[in-house]
Amino acid sequence: MEKYNQIQYVIGKDDLKEIINEIIDERFAEKKEDELVSIKKVMEMLGVTDATLWRWDKMGILKKVRIGNRVYYRRSDIIRIADGQ
């Protein structure tokens, strides 16, 4: 019969809430990078025109994502552009 070492932690309700919120924030941050953003929002975020977005798509700098007749951009690609990469 194997013996297992067990450790118990006693934490308060507020500390538990904080830990849970940190875990949730990390999960949403990961998913938020994959979020799709509209042309209008991208123009506001980067301070560019729709012509610039069209040109960047043709040059492969910032590729668009089509869903039906709508055009979006990946938030992770927008962050990359904003960071100057």
C-alpha positions, 0 to 999 in steps of 0.5 A, spaced: 500 500 500 502 506 497 502 512 502 501 519 499 504 525 502 498 530 502 498 538 503 492 542 505 492 549 504 487 554 508 485 560 504 480 565 505 474 567 500 477 573 498 484 570 496 480 564 492 476 569 488 482 573 486 486 566 484 479 564 480 479 571 477 486 571 475 485 564 471 479 566 468 483 573 465 489 568 463 484 564 459 480 570 456 487 573 454 489 567 450 482 567 446 482 575 445 488 574 441 484 570 436 478 574 436 476 577 429 476 585 429 472 589 424 475 594 418 472 600 422 475 598 429 482 596 425 482 603 422 481 606 429 486 602 432 491 603 427 489 610 425 489 608 418 484 608 412 481 602 408 485 603 402 491 602 407 488 596 409 487 593 402 494 595 400 497 591 407 492 585 405 495 585 398 502 586 400 501 580 406 502 585 411 495 584 414 491 579 411 484 579 412 479 574 414 472 573 410 466 570 413 461 571 408 461 578 405 464 581 411 471 582 412 475 582 419 482 581 421 485 577 427 487 581 433 493 578 434 495 580 427 493 587 429 497 587 435 503 585 431 503 591 427 501 595 432 508 593 436 512 594 429 513 587 427 
